[in-house]
Amino acid sequence: MGKGNRKTVSTIIMVIFMAVIIVLFYFYSSKRLGPSGETSTENLSDIERLLAKDLDQNYPETPREVVKLYSSMLKVLYTDITDDQVKALALKIRGLYDEEFLNNNPEEDYLKNLYSEIATWKDANRKIVNYLLVEDKGQKKEVDGKQYADVYVSYTFDEKGKFSEVWRFLLRRDENDKWKILGWTYSPEASETAK
């Protein structure tokens, strides 16, 4: 083989090698990014997946979906995540709250109380191991031209053994047609029937 032929062969091999690198990079990028260019959430931890959720673009459509998202955030919130992650997730959770609830719970007070409650849970070695939206409970109603909905959730806790409690969430539809959490309360009667 002459010198010119060797140069041509090495150039072809180099071009093929570069093409393979480009194709591999393309496949890696397309697997990592979703169709809209957003990072895929399939390889993210629970906290990363929840923090990546864009509530402005993908707000839950029904009261049940709002409470389900809230419950998944709550479950992660009381695990061993960093203070920065707690704050970021707590602020994201506030995006699910009704304006009236937010006004009655200023951000600084909310975070202070939350950090205190998380510390209490850690001392007690308490965590949420599961949650389940109760199917036969809950209803929608209209009062003074505003729409309200009840959603019941059964939480299973682990603290010196497992136990369950049912909580009733009250949601109100806001002026943007989004269901927002107005408040919640422990429902002893529903907890008794859930046993």
N, C-alpha and C positions, 0 to 999 in steps of 0.2 A: 504494500500500500504506500502511495506517495504521501508526501508531507501535506499536500492540499486535501487529499481524501481523509486523512486523520483529523484535520482541522474541521472538515465538514461533519464527520461522524461525531466528534466531541461537541460541536455546536448543536447537532440534532439531539444528542443525549441531554445536554444542558437545557434545551427548550422543553423536552419531554419532562425532565425533572421539575422544572419551574411550573409546567402545566399541572403536574400531579400535586404540587404544593398548593397551587391556587384552588384546585378542585377540593382538596381536603379542607382548606380554610373555609371555602364556601359551605361545605356540608356541616362543618363545626358551627359556623355562624348561624346557619338556618335552623339547626337543632336547638341552639341556645336561645335564639330569638323567635318569638311567636310571629304569626302572620302580620300583626300590626306593628312589628318592630319592637314590641315590649319584651322584656326578659321573660323567658319561660319560667313558670313557678313550680314545675314538676320536681326540680332538684333542690328547691329551697326548703329550709327548716320552717316549722310552723310560724315562728315569730317573723322570719323574713317574708314569708308568703302574706301574712296579715299586714305587715308594714308596707308591702308593695301594693296593696289593694288601693285603687283610686276610687274613693267614694264619690267624687264629683262626676266621674264618667260611668261608674258601675254601682250605683246605689241600689240596695235591695228593693225589690218592687212591692213586696207584701209585708204585713206586720210579722208574719211567721219568719220570713227570710231575715228581717232586721234582727229579731230576737235570736235567731240561729247564729248569725254573724257575731252578735254581741256575746253570746254564750261561748263561742269558739275563742273569741278574744279574751274573755274572762278566764277561761280555762288556762290559757297560755300565760296570762298576766300573773297568776299566782304560782308560777314555776320559778326555777332558778335562771332568770334572765337578768341582764345588767340593769343598773339604774337608768342608763340612757335609753335602753329598750323599753323599760317600764314607762318612762315619760313619753316616749314616742307613741307607744301603743295606747296609753291613757288619753293622749291628745287625739288620736284617731278615734277612740271610743266616743269622745265628746262629740264627734261628728254625727253620731247616731242619736244624740239627745235633743229633745225639744228645747226651743228657745227659753221657755219658762223655767225648765229644769236648769239650764245653763246659767240663767240670771240668778237663781237661788243657790248655785254652787259655783262661785268664781273659781277660775282655773287654779290660782295659788292655793286656796283652801282645799279644793278637790284633790290636788296632788299631795298636799301635806297629809290629808286624811288617808289617802290611798297608800302612801308609803308606810304610815303607821299600821294600817290594817294588814298590809303584806308582811310586815315584821311580826305582827301577832300570829298570823297564819304560819310563818316559818317556825316560830317558837313552839307552836302546837303541832308542828309537822302535819299540817292540814293541807289538802289539795283537792281539786275537783278532778275526779277520774273519768267522769262521763256526764253527759246531759242528754235529755230526750224531750222533744216538744210533745206535750200531751195532746193527743188527737181529738178527744171528745170535749175538750174544754175550750173556752174562748168564744168571743162573739164581737160583732161590730155594732155600733149604735151611733146615732146622731144626737147631739145636744147643742142647743143654741147655734145651729148651723155649722157646727164642727163635727168631723167624723172621728170616732174613737174606736179602738180595738183592744181586746184583752187577749193575751197569749200566755199560756201556762207552760212552764218548763220544770221538769224533774231533774234535779242535780244530784249526782251521786258523789259523796265526799269520802275521803279516806283520812281518818284521824282516830287512831286506836281502834280500828275496825271501820267497816264501810257502813254508811247510812245515807238515806235519801231524803230530800226535802223538795216540795213543790213551791215554786214562786210564781206569782201572777204579775205580769208586766202590763202596764197601761201605755198605749201608744196613741198619738194624735197625728192626723194628717195635716201637714203644714201648707202654706200658700203655694209651695212648689210641687204639691201632690206627693211629697215624700212622707212616709210614716216615720215618726220620731218618738223615741222613748220619753215618756213623761214621768215615769216612776215605776217602782216595783215594791212588792210586799210579799212576805212569807205567807203561804196559804195553808194553815194547819189542817183545815177540813179536806183540802185536796191531797195533802200529804198522807192523811189517814186512809183515804180511799185508794191511794197509789200503792199502799203496802200489800 
